[in-house]
């Protein structure tokens, strides 16, 4: 605990001199909200209908947002077929990346070195490889799964060569080769959702919402090498900067949980209101941000103190999902 607290104090001290911005994606009102770090809304930028996930470029100039078009994956409908590009300095949408016949984009990840995006689509189940800088689709690739949901890049000798797609309805993760389109289907627990890489890239941690467990995948062998039990309903996951702790939202328990990778057991639970559906760590790793969209609320949690330090109420019906506290250039 002393080691963790010391690290967080260092990270907090480094980031104190940097300007921070709080970004909250409003799934219900189809906007990206710009907030002060203490939770004051400054501006809302319209994006595509019912956006689900977002990533921010390494230089913190742009946000890329999947315009899913439906509120939940269980709902029917054609949905949308674009990725919105928001300029964070200008605070406006400056472009959209069209996905053609591939609809209901959901999960998204960005490779900072090359500027490539991977985006999952649910209708049909597909993985899109996108040049974020050129803002164009380069490939569409099979997932061989049902309800392709969240996605993480996987490592390779010359950068990201694979993407790992969580298929929520088929209880699998698909490893997709970004060059050849070859796939390997890996069984997981029931309802796999968010995932995160270990700091060395050798393992992928996948939360399984209805199995109440984390599947551990060896990214080189592309095989399951372990499982860790969690609280009920893990949905989104992140990892601390030192690589020791996994932090994830427990939708069914109404909590955020921390798991120590040295002992492979949960070490803390922090209660929140409602059902948290998202989880992101701040740029400095000191805070976790979780949103309960059904009560229009975002919770800011100090990992060192292991408690909620700020509660942010968005407008009624905003249905906040991912929230990010980032350092601006």
C-alpha positions in Angstrom: 0.0 0.0 0.0 2.8 2.4 0.8 4.5 1.7 -2.5 1.2 2.3 -4.4 0.6 5.6 -2.5 4.1 6.8 -3.2 3.7 6.1 -6.9 0.4 7.9 -7.1 1.8 11.0 -5.3 4.7 11.1 -7.8 2.3 10.8 -10.8 0.0 13.4 -9.3 2.9 15.8 -8.7 4.1 15.4 -12.3 0.7 16.1 -13.7 -0.2 19.0 -11.4 1.6 21.5 -13.7 -0.2 20.2 -16.7 -3.6 21.4 -17.9 -6.3 18.7 -17.6 -9.6 18.2 -19.4 -12.5 15.9 -18.5 -14.2 14.4 -21.5 -17.5 12.6 -21.0 -19.3 10.9 -23.9 -23.1 11.4 -23.6 -24.6 8.4 -25.1 -28.2 9.5 -24.6 -27.9 13.0 -26.1 -25.2 12.1 -28.7 -22.6 14.7 -27.7 -19.1 14.8 -26.3 -19.0 16.9 -23.2 -16.0 19.1 -22.3 -15.8 19.6 -18.5 -13.4 21.2 -16.1 -11.6 18.6 -13.9 -14.0 19.5 -11.0 -17.0 18.7 -13.1 -18.3 21.9 -14.6 -19.7 21.5 -18.1 -18.1 24.0 -20.6 -19.3 22.8 -24.0 -21.1 20.0 -25.7 -20.1 18.9 -29.2 -22.6 17.0 -31.3 -21.4 13.6 -32.7 -23.2 10.7 -34.3 -26.3 9.2 -32.8 -25.8 7.2 -29.6 -22.0 7.1 -29.4 -20.5 4.2 -27.4 -16.7 4.4 -27.1 -13.8 6.8 -27.7 -10.0 7.0 -27.8 -7.8 10.0 -27.9 -4.7 10.5 -30.0 -1.3 10.4 -28.4 -0.8 14.1 -28.9 -4.2 14.8 -27.3 -5.4 16.7 -30.4 -8.2 14.4 -31.6 -10.9 12.2 -30.1 -12.2 9.3 -32.2 -15.7 8.2 -31.3 -17.8 5.2 -32.5 -21.3 6.4 -33.6 -23.2 3.1 -32.8 -26.7 4.4 -33.4 -28.4 2.3 -30.7 -28.3 2.6 -26.9 -27.5 -1.0 -26.2 -26.2 -4.0 -28.1 -29.3 -6.0 -27.2 -31.5 -3.5 -29.1 -32.5 -4.1 -32.7 -31.9 -1.7 -35.5 -29.5 -0.8 -38.3 -27.7 1.8 -36.2 -25.0 4.1 -37.5 -21.9 3.6 -39.7 -19.4 6.4 -38.9 -16.6 7.3 -36.6 -16.6 10.9 -35.5 -13.4 12.9 -35.3 -13.4 15.7 -32.7 -10.7 18.4 -32.6 -10.1 18.8 -28.9 -8.5 22.3 -29.2 -11.3 23.7 -31.4 -13.9 21.7 -29.5 -15.8 20.7 -32.6 -16.4 17.7 -34.9 -14.1 18.2 -37.8 -14.7 15.0 -39.8 -16.4 11.6 -39.9 -15.0 8.4 -41.2 -17.5 6.4 -43.1 -17.8 2.6 -42.7 -20.1 1.9 -45.6 -22.2 -1.2 -45.2 -20.6 -2.1 -41.9 -22.8 -0.7 -39.2 -23.2 -0.3 -35.4 -19.5 0.4 -34.7 -18.8 -0.2 -31.0 -15.3 -1.0 -29.6 -12.3 1.1 -30.6 -8.5 1.1 -30.0 -5.7 3.3 -31.3 -2.1 2.3 -32.0 -0.2 5.5 -31.1 3.0 4.8 -33.1 1.3 4.3 -36.5 -2.0 6.1 -36.0 -4.1 3.1 -36.9 -7.5 2.5 -35.5 -9.4 -0.8 -35.0 -13.1 -0.6 -34.7 -15.6 -3.4 -34.2 -18.9 -3.5 -36.0 -22.0 -5.5 -34.8 -23.9 -5.6 -38.1 -22.4 -7.6 -39.6 -19.7 -8.7 -37.0 -16.5 -7.3 -38.4 -13.3 -5.6 -37.5 -12.4 -2.4 -39.4 -8.8 -1.3 -39.8 -8.6 2.5 -40.2 -5.9 5.0 -41.0 -6.7 7.7 -38.4 -4.4 10.2 -40.0 -5.8 9.7 -43.5 -9.2 9.1 -42.1 -10.0 6.2 -44.3 -10.8 2.5 -44.0 -8.0 0.2 -45.1 -9.5 -3.2 -44.4 -12.5 -5.0 -43.0 -11.6 -8.3 -41.4 -13.6 -11.3 -40.1 -14.1 -11.9 -36.4 -15.9 -15.3 -36.5 -17.8 -14.2 -33.4 -21.2 -13.0 -32.5 -21.8 -9.4 -31.3 -18.2 -8.2 -31.7 -17.9 -5.7 -28.9 -14.7 -4.3 -27.4 -11.2 -4.6 -28.9 -7.5 -4.2 -28.0 -4.4 -4.1 -30.2 -2.0 -6.9 -29.6 1.8 -6.7 -29.9 4.2 -8.0 -32.5 7.9 -7.6 -33.4 7.3 -4.5 -35.6 4.3 -3.0 -33.7 0.7 -4.2 -33.4 0.1 -7.2 -35.7 -3.0 -8.5 -34.0 -6.2 -7.2 -32.6 -8.2 -9.1 -29.9 -12.0 -8.8 -30.3 -14.4 -9.7 -27.5 -17.5 -11.4 -28.9 -20.1 -10.9 -26.2 -22.8 -13.3 -27.5 -20.5 -16.2 -28.4 -18.3 -16.1 -25.2 -15.1 -15.9 -27.2 -12.2 -13.6 -28.0 -10.9 -13.6 -31.6 -7.3 -12.9 -32.4 -7.3 -11.2 -35.8 -4.1 -10.8 -37.9 -4.2 -7.3 -39.3 -2.2 -8.2 -42.3 -3.6 -11.5 -43.4 -7.0 -11.6 -41.8 -6.3 -14.9 -40.3 -8.2 -15.5 -37.0 -7.9 -17.7 -33.9 -11.0 -18.0 -31.8 -10.3 -18.3 -28.0 -13.0 -19.4 -25.6 -13.7 -17.1 -22.5 -16.3 -16.8 -19.9 -19.9 -15.7 -20.5 -20.3 -12.2 -21.9 -16.7 -11.0 -22.5 -16.5 -7.3 -22.7 -13.6 -4.9 -22.0 -9.9 -5.9 -22.1 -6.5 -4.4 -21.4 -2.9 -5.5 -22.1 -0.3 -6.1 -19.4 2.4 -3.4 -19.5 4.8 -5.8 -21.3 2.1 -6.8 -23.8 2.5 -10.5 -23.0 -0.9 -11.0 -21.5 -4.4 -9.7 -22.2 -6.9 -9.4 -19.4 -10.6 -9.8 -20.5 -13.5 -9.2 -18.1 -16.5 -11.5 -18.4 -19.6 -9.8 -17.3 -21.8 -12.9 -16.5 -19.0 -15.2 -15.5 -17.7 -12.7 -12.8 -14.1 -13.5 -13.8 -11.1 -12.2 -15.8 -9.8 -14.4 -18.5 -6.0 -14.2 -18.9 -4.8 -14.7 -22.5 -1.2 -15.2 -23.6 -0.9 -12.9 -26.5 1.9 -14.8 -28.2 0.4 -18.2 -27.9 -3.1 -16.8 -28.2 -4.4 -19.2 -25.6 -6.0 -18.9 -22.2 -3.4 -19.3 -19.4 -5.5 -18.4 -16.4 -8.6 -17.0 -14.8 -9.2 -14.7 -11.8 -12.4 -14.3 -9.9 -14.0 -10.9 -9.5 -17.1 -9.3 -8.0 -20.3 -9.5 -10.0 -20.6 -8.0 -13.5 -17.2 -6.8 -14.6 -17.6 -4.7 -17.7 -14.7 -2.4 -18.4 -11.1 -2.7 -17.2 -7.8 -0.7 -17.0 -4.4 -1.2 -15.5 -2.3 1.1 -13.3 0.9 2.6 -14.7 3.2 0.3 -12.7 1.3 -2.7 -14.1 0.5 -4.1 -10.7 -3.2 -3.5 -10.3 -6.2 -4.1 -12.5 -9.1 -1.7 -12.0 -12.6 -2.5 -13.3 -16.2 -1.6 -13.0 -18.7 -4.1 -11.5 -22.0 -3.4 -13.1 -24.1 -5.8 -11.0 -22.4 -5.0 -7.7 -22.4 -1.2 -8.2 -18.7 -1.0 -7.3 -15.2 -0.4 -8.7 -12.8 -3.2 -7.8 -9.0 -3.4 -7.7 -7.1 -6.6 -8.2 -3.5 -7.2 -7.3 -1.7 -9.1 -10.0 1.0 -10.3 -7.6 -1.6 -12.2 -5.6 -4.2 -12.5 -8.4 -6.9 -11.5 -5.9 -9.1 -8.5 -5.4 -7.8 -6.1 -2.7 -10.4 -3.3 -2.7 -13.9 -2.4 -3.6 -15.2 1.1 -3.9 -19.0 1.5 -3.9 -20.7 3.9 -6.3 -24.3 4.6 -7.1 -26.2 2.8 -9.8 -24.7 0.4 -12.3 -21.2 1.5 -13.5 -20.8 0.7 -17.2 -17.5 2.3 -17.9 -14.0 2.5 -16.4 -11.0 4.5 -17.4 -7.9 5.6 -15.5 -6.7 9.3 -15.8 -3.6 10.0 -17.8 -1.5 10.2 -14.6 -3.0 6.9 -13.3 -4.1 8.5 -10.0 -7.9 8.4 -10.6 -10.4 6.0 -12.0 -13.5 7.3 -13.7 -16.7 5.2 -13.8 -20.1 6.2 -15.2 -23.6 5.0 -14.3 -25.5 6.0 -17.3 -29.0 5.2 -16.0 -28.6 7.8 -13.2 -26.6 10.3 -15.4 -23.6 10.3 -13.1 -19.8 10.0 -13.3 -17.7 9.0 -10.3 -14.1 10.1 -9.8 -12.2 7.6 -7.6 -8.8 8.2 -5.9 -6.9 4.8 -6.2 -4.5 5.8 -3.5 -7.3 6.6 -1.1 -9.6 4.0 -2.5 -12.7 6.2 -2.3 -14.9 8.4 -4.4 -13.6 12.0 -4.3 -15.9 13.6 -6.8 -19.4 12.9 -8.1 -20.4 14.6 -11.4 -24.1 14.8 -12.3 -24.6 15.3 -16.1 -27.8 16.6 -17.6 -30.8 14.3 -17.3 -30.9 11.8 -20.2 -27.3 12.4 -21.1 -26.5 8.7 -20.2 -22.7 9.2 -19.8 -20.6 6.2 -20.7 -16.8 6.6 -21.2 -15.2 9.4 -19.3 -11.6 10.4 -19.6 -9.4 12.8 -17.6 -6.5 13.7 -19.9 -3.5 16.0 -20.0 -3.7 18.6 -22.7 -0.7 19.8 -24.7 
